[in-house]
Amino acid sequence: MFRFVDLSDAEVDALEARYGPLGASLRELVDAAIRTNAGDAEVRDAVATIEALTEKLRIDQIEGASGVHYNEAGRSWSWGNAAIGLRNAVAPPMDVQQSENGDTYAEVHLGAAYEGPPGMVHGGVSALLLDHLMGVTASRMTKVTFTGTLTLKYRNPLPLGRVVLSGEVSGEEGRKVFVAARIEGDQGIAVEADGIFIVPVWSE
Ligand SMILES: CCCCCCCCCC(=O)SCCNC(=O)CCNC(=O)[C@H](O)C(C)(C)COP(=O)(O)OP(=O)(O)OC[C@H]1O[C@@H](n2cnc3c(N)ncnc32)[C@H](O)[C@@H]1OP(=O)(O)O
């Protein structure tokens, strides 16, 4: 499930430089599609153009999903990931920072594509981003952890726009890692999360 790839960091950088702008353009396209008031002819023309582009990208495709890769230097990348995937237009993408003590932090701009209640972030999107950040927190990027239980308290609506996530390990017990996290917007904490992450037996 985690695939070793014989690529240097410089080669991975080059691939990111190739495909990163594609993901960024697609995010712009998603936003434009949601917010456009263009008329019949323009939209028909846009659909034809997008279909032509899709065909162009289908020329050479991998089997199945993108997967999680790592190289000899210990760098790991998952370009299709729903929360952080550089090449995935569905992902904001979130960039999780980890401090030396293992605490995590991310700042994300959530636009029209992440709406649930009017003008507010969809609760499932908050859950997605928290789950990922908490998974990174639990793993400390040194071990494999899976979400076992995620408990969310939606305390306040979260307006679309800039949001901040933070998390830390709150305890460990055998193969269980407990993580606390939260997501806040300009009006303070919107969602609080507690998670139990499990180190699978096969990874020990
Ligand atoms: C490095 C890159 C970092 C990337 C971060 C990515 C973040 C993304 C996070 C995800 O989305 S992960 C995907 C969603 N989660 C899953 O798909 C997990 C599916 N479930 C499983 O694979 C297994 O059920 C699991 C690995 C979680 C546990 O299976 P085990 O067979 O290892 O558990 P086992 O029954 O041996 O129990 C071990 C301990 O964990 C406890 N446990 C097991 N399942 C639990 C659960 N679901 N919730 C809470 N605790 C749980 C269990 O009670 C026990 O506690 P004790 O040691 O105290 O007895």
The ligand as an ORCA input file, in Angstrom:
! r2SCAN-3c Opt
* xyz 0 1
  C       2.510      8.727      7.311
  C       1.445      9.486      6.539
  C       0.349      9.998      7.422
  C      -0.898     10.061      6.627
  C      -2.069     10.446      7.475
  C      -3.293      9.958      6.814
  C      -4.470     10.359      7.612
  C      -5.662      9.670      7.063
  C      -6.334      8.936      8.155
  C      -7.347      8.001      7.575
  O      -8.266      8.411      6.945
  S      -7.157      6.320      7.882
  C      -8.526      5.607      6.987
  C      -9.749      5.408      7.855
  N      -9.522      4.356      8.815
  C      -9.541      3.058      8.458
  O      -9.700      2.693      7.312
  C      -9.306      2.043      9.543
  C     -10.103      0.785      9.319
  N      -9.943     -0.089     10.486
  C      -8.855     -0.907     10.579
  O      -8.038     -1.043      9.686
  C      -8.709     -1.641     11.865
  O      -9.957     -1.771     12.494
  C      -7.715     -0.927     12.822
  C      -6.299     -0.895     12.221
  C      -8.162      0.520     13.173
  C      -7.653     -1.686     14.157
  O      -7.464     -3.033     13.847
  P      -6.574     -3.963     14.748
  O      -6.858     -5.370     14.370
  O      -5.134     -3.526     14.722
  O      -7.162     -3.650     16.205
  P      -7.243     -4.603     17.434
  O      -8.593     -5.238     17.472
  O      -6.013     -5.494     17.514
  O      -7.197     -3.545     18.636
  C      -5.988     -2.897     19.032
  C      -6.401     -1.867     20.081
  O      -7.072     -0.796     19.404
  C      -8.411     -0.672     19.880
  N      -9.261     -0.407     18.713
  C      -9.429     -1.196     17.652
  N     -10.255     -0.620     16.749
  C     -10.598      0.554     17.305
  C     -11.424      1.612     16.867
  N     -12.036      1.557     15.656
  N     -11.566      2.675     17.655
  C     -10.945      2.752     18.839
  N     -10.115      1.776     19.333
  C      -9.966      0.706     18.550
  C      -8.750     -2.011     20.496
  O      -9.758     -1.868     21.494
  C      -7.411     -2.397     21.092
  O      -7.221     -1.686     22.287
  P      -6.522     -2.385     23.546
  O      -5.096     -2.656     23.098
  O      -6.626     -1.401     24.652
  O      -7.301     -3.656     23.769
*
